[in-house]
Amino acid sequence: MARSVTGLELEDFFDRFVRGTADLPLQGLLKAAGVILHLRPANDSKDTGGKPAKRGKSPPPWFGATLAANGGASRFGVVHSGSPAERAGLAPGDEAVALDGLRLTAENLDRRLRDHHAGETVTMTVFRDHRLMRHRVTLGVPPDDTCYLAVDADADNDACRERASWLASG
């Protein structure tokens, strides 16, 4: 259907970026429209990007899992593939109990992590299927996984026209 609408052969695109796992070449596409994509580590678990990092505040070490309040308990949701949490054996649905012996909740995860540094090993205590489990987690360096956009002040005229056209089409 995409070919009939656009007249373009898009099979390779769909194989790589829709059905596959390749990252879209966003930096190049945005650069062509005079926009710069900046990547940085998240400031905390609530940071959704859209602006530069907060000055003077370094991000906590990377744990690699989300924690959310759910029915009176804090449970892990997403456990990122290859993350410290996954390598230590944590799984989605595990109920957080403690980090190094201190009560752990969705509300205090960032604060607890800020007491540590990348490379340190901590003990994460969780309940899984009514079983109390302890996992040794070696915290990592936070990845550049949060972005914000900026207008490219050095963009050429073609890129500026492309950006203006793109923004006017919405």
KADA-V425960 format. One record per residue. N is the residue number from 0. OMEGA is omega as a letter, one per 40 degrees, with the letter a starting at -180 (NA if undefined). Layout:
N_OMEGA, N_OMEGA
This chain:
0_a, 1_i, 2_a, 3_i, 4_a, 5_a, 6_a, 7_i, 8_a, 9_a, 10_i, 11_i, 12_a, 13_i, 14_a, 15_a, 16_a, 17_a, 18_a, 19_a, 20_a, 21_i, 22_i, 23_i, 24_a, 25_a, 26_i, 27_i, 28_i, 29_i, 30_i, 31_i, 32_i, 33_a, 34_i, 35_i, 36_i, 37_i, 38_a, 39_i, 40_i, 41_i, 42_i, 43_a, 44_i, 45_a, 46_i, 47_i, 48_i, 49_i, 50_i, 51_i, 52_i, 53_a, 54_i, 55_a, 56_i, 57_a, 58_i, 59_i, 60_a, 61_i, 62_i, 63_i, 64_i, 65_a, 66_a, 67_i, 68_a, 69_i, 70_i, 71_i, 72_i, 73_a, 74_i, 75_i, 76_i, 77_i, 78_a, 79_i, 80_i, 81_a, 82_i, 83_i, 84_a, 85_a, 86_i, 87_i, 88_i, 89_a, 90_i, 91_a, 92_i, 93_i, 94_i, 95_i, 96_a, 97_i, 98_a, 99_i, 100_i, 101_a, 102_a, 103_i, 104_i, 105_a, 106_a, 107_a, 108_a, 109_a, 110_i, 111_a, 112_a, 113_i, 114_a, 115_a, 116_i, 117_a, 118_i, 119_i, 120_a, 121_i, 122_i, 123_i, 124_a, 125_i, 126_i, 127_a, 128_i, 129_i, 130_i, 131_a, 132_i, 133_i, 134_i, 135_a, 136_i, 137_a, 138_a, 139_i, 140_a, 141_a, 142_i, 143_a, 144_a, 145_a, 146_i, 147_a, 148_i, 149_i, 150_i, 151_a, 152_a, 153_a, 154_i, 155_a, 156_i, 157_i, 158_i, 159_i, 160_i, 161_i, 162_a, 163_i, 164_a, 165_a, 166_a, 167_a, 168_a, 169_NA
